[in-house]
Amino acid sequence: MQISRTILVSFLVLSLGISLCAFAQNDPAPAQKDGSVDSGASQNDAAGQRPAAPSPAFGQNAPILNPENPPVSGLDQPSLDMRTSSRSFISPALVVSESADTNSGNVLGKQDVREASEILGAFDLQKFWAKTDMFAEYVGGGVFYNGGRDSIRQVQALGFLGVTRWRTGQISVRDSFTYLPDGTFGIGAYGAIPGIGLARLGGSSGIPAGGLPGTLFFGSPGQGSVGLIPRLSNLVVADMVQSLSPRSAFTIAGAYSTSHYFQSGDALINSEQYTGEGGYSYMLGRRDQLGFVYGFQEFHFPLGTGGKVDANVINLRYGRTLSGRMSLILGAGPQHISIFFPGAGTNGRWSETVTAKLRYKFSSTSLTASYEKYTTAGSGFYAGANSQVARLGLMRPLGRTWVAYGDAGYSYHTRLQPFTGTGATGNHYSEGFVGAALRKQIGREFGVFAAYHFNDLAFDNGFCGGTPCSRVSNRHIGTVGFDWHPRPVRIE
């Protein structure tokens, strides 16, 4: 039933996006003077960096709707790679890699080196009308291990983004549907990721940090690696921006997300999340903004594992943007959490939420740093958690055809509800990772890469229940591979 509901929601969102495009004016975007197609979106890197989506012409929008400095209370982040024209195209891509993995199942206290071959293909579509943009992506393939009971794992992902604009506002619909054999790693665990990154909402490794920008609520369903256990997840988001004046705008957004774990028995907890938020933004000047956001979250879990968690959040935000160079968002505020545990009534508590996101482009290096404190579904380990997530990413060209990437992160999660026999025991867990990749472009269509990734997952002493046990999992991955990204085919 849960899988059917997820597929139905995805279908409805895709239908809505197509309908938005049908109502838009069917005028093609202007071509370049030389008639060529912009191939920048197909140049995917080895660590998950995706190019910025093309932006509408500046004259179509009021100042606060300018993609260079969108409302700080909304979901979009300022673009550091502005494009004033758009091209419609279809584009395939392919990645083949070979890896050595010291703990493919992410088993606590175990090291077992296995060879893994990964083949991933992608097909991207982007289409532009006068007032509407549409992006769609499919990524599929598999991971093939050199022995053991779990020798083959499939990877499937679908992504959609539709945006339609009018003179003083816009509405966007996003959908990301994935079936993956892992938690944090997922697509791209073994190096490069094909396509423009739409199906992953920003990528599962590399920069920028995962999740939709400018909000505390929407993003990856969890920050916990679960090894080879397949996970089906879906995230649907609709948001609207309406300017009230050249300096002010209000924003509203709603989202539904679900995570369902297969073949896990009582090891992991399925979850659903409903979210709504509204906000107001005001421009103090060309570079600075203030914003206010109120949001409501509702987490649902199977009755035997936790029931329901509600969160009411107020967040004040400040944003500063330097054109094409820097984007900074700071936010903080209180939240009230209500826990509805079966047979135990309602328990309420207060806590705080924090967000800080910085993106900066130096002359030859790009940096992304973020820190967030908020409520999550618990990553399958807990029925709800208070989570703190920090991440740092770097990208630096080394000459004309070489690019280096670095990525590091740490998260800490505290249980909200008592243990009921499903999920993980104990009161908290932490996870840290660090990775690096080096990529070389060969000609116009091929590239080779080498990557390394380390992950550490650790539970507290309560995980063992007073008896000796292993509560730490370490995982090292080394990868070499190549990618193929032919020149996009222009469509009218």
ABEGO torsion letter per residue (X at the ends): XAAAAAAAAAAAAAAAAAAAAAABBBBBBBBBAAGBBBAAAABBBAAGBBBBBBBBBAAABBAAABAABBBAABABBBBABBBABBBBBBBBBBBBBBBBBABAAGBBGBBBBBBBBBBBBBBBBBBBBAABBBBBBBBBEBBBBAEEABABBBBBBBBBBBBBBBAABBBBBBBBBBBBABBAAEBGAAEBBBEAGAAAGGEABEOBBBEBBGBAABEBABBBBAEABBBBBBBBBBBBBBBABAABBBBBBBBBBBBBBBGAEAABBBBBBBBBBBBBBBBABAABBBBBBBBBBBBBBBAAAGEBBBBBBBBBBBBBBBBGABBBBBBBEBBBBBBBBBGAEBBBBBBBBBBBBBBBBBAABBBBBBBBBBBBAGGGABBEBBBBBBBBBBBBBBEAABBBBBBBBBBBBBBABBBAGBEBBEABBBBBBBBBBBBBBBEAABBBBBBBBBBBBBBBAAAAGGBBBBABBBBBBBBBBBBBBBBBBBBX
